[in-house]
Amino acid sequence: MLKALVLSLAVTFGVVGEGEEMVIGTSTDFHSSLIALPGHDFHGLQIAVRRARPCQVRAFFQGAPPRAAQFCAGRVTQRHVEEAGRAILEDGARVNGIAACLTARERIGAVRLYTFSGEAVTARVGECVTEFRTVWCQRGWTVQGLQLYFDRPAGGLAHGGLVGLRPLCVDSA
């Protein structure tokens, strides 16, 4: 619990990872963090789309239930979950790099997770018009969460779309 609090404060004050150069896409004022709890490594994500907008991200942590950041109007149904892009690594694999590409509307179209061994899994939710941009944690560090950026606030009648993300890297020693 203390580790999660410290990581949350570090995200707030921008001291985790390298800062703005770690953002893939665009950073905005509408953001949310999904952070691993102690002993539960981040190892996957799922992106649900409503009305052509990637508006819910679920992060998966080994040995713990998934947690979601939702900027969709209304609730995400089972149909949305079944149609979601999903990238989950095998148990025991640790993420040390993340790549993403953008759609024509400058939203995240796909996210790829990389392991130390070079294994990669991809969650695709849109047609990318850019190349994948990859951000790596520094040597000896792993991704233990994500800072997610949306183009509008959660709630109301419109869905917020995922326009950027930043891996939250921590020393894995």
N, C-alpha and C positions, 0 to 999 in steps of 0.2 A: 504494500500500500504506500509506503514511504517513497519507494522508487518511482511509482506512478505519479505521485505528487511532485517530486523533484523534476521528472521529465516534463510534466505538464507546465510547471513554472518555467523551465528552460525553453519550451516552445513559445510561451507567452513573451518571454524576453528575447527570443531569437538567438539563443546560444547553442542550440542543438544543430549539428551538421555545420554547413558553411553559410547558411542564410539564403539570401535572395537568389544567388547563382545555383542553388539546389532546386529551385522551383522549375517544374516542367509545365509549360503553358503560362497562364497568367495568375498572379496573386490578386486577391480582392479583399474587401472588407467582410465578405460573407464566407466564413470559413468554419471548419470543424476539425477536431483531431480525434483519431482513433489510435490509442496507445496500449501496448501490451502491458499486462500485469506481471509482476515478478514471477519468473519461472515459466512463463507461457509465451514462447517466441512467436512473432508474427510469421505466418507462412501462407497467406492467401488473401484474395479479395474477390468480391462479386459486385458487379455494377448493374443496377436495374435502370431501365429506360421507360419513361412515360412521355407520350406525345413527342417522340424523337429527341428527348432531353435526358441525358444521363443524370439522374437526380438522387439516387440512393447508392451508397457504397457500404458494403458489409465487409469488415475485416475479420479474418479467421486467425485464431491463436491456438497453438498446440496445447491440448489439454484444457481448453477453456471455451465457453460458448462464444459465438461470433457477436460482434457489436456493430451497430449501424450508425451512419450519419445520413440523415434524410433531409432533402430539400425539395421533396415532391409535395404537391398539393393533394391532400387526401392520403389514403393509405395505399401501400404497395400490396397488390394481391398475389396469390399463388401463381397466376398466369404471368405476371411481371417477373417474378422470381425465376420461373421456368425458362423465360426468354432472356434472362440476364447473361451478360458475359461473365465468365468465371475462370479464375486462375488460382489453383491451389497446389502447392508443392507437397511432396511426400513427407510423411512424419519424419522428424529429425533434420530436415533440410532447413538451412538458415538463409535468409535473404540478405544479400549485400549490395544489390543494385536494382534500380527500377528504371524502366524506359516507358515512354508514352509517345503517341502521335496525335495529331489534331485533325478534326474534320473541317470541311469548308466553312462551317459556322464558328470555327475556333473553339470547339469543345473537345474534350478528351474523346478520342475514337477508339483507342485501345491502350491497355497497360500491360507491360511485360515485367515479370519478376525474375531476377537472376540469383543463382546460388554461387557459393565460392567455387564449386566444381564446374560452373559454366552451364548447368541445367537452366532451362527457361520455360516458363508457362505464360500464356497470353490470354487476357480477358478482352474480347473484341465486342464493341457496342456500336460502332459506326464506321463509315467509310473514311479512311484516313487520306488526307491530301498532302501531308507532310511526312518526312522520314521520322523514324523513331529517334527521340533524343534520350540518351541514357545518363543517369546520375548514379555514381558509385559512392558507397560509404568509404571512408578512409580505411587503410589496412588495419585489420583487427577489430573493426566495428561492424555491426549488423543493423539492418532496418528493424526497428521495434514498433513502428507505427507510421501513420501518414497524417500530414496536414493537408486537408482538402479545401479547394477554393471553388466557390459557386458564383454564377453571374447575377444572382439576386437572392434576397432573403428567403428563408423557409416560410411556408404558409401562404395565405391568400389563395387566389384562384390559379395563379401561374406556377409552373414548376421551375425551380432553379436548375441550371445546367452546370455540370462539372467542367470547369475551364482550366483548372490547374491543380497540381499536387506537388508535395514535397516529402521525400522520405525523411523520417526521423531516425537518424543514426545514433547509436550509442555504443560505447566501448563494450565489447562482448567478453572481456576478460573476467 
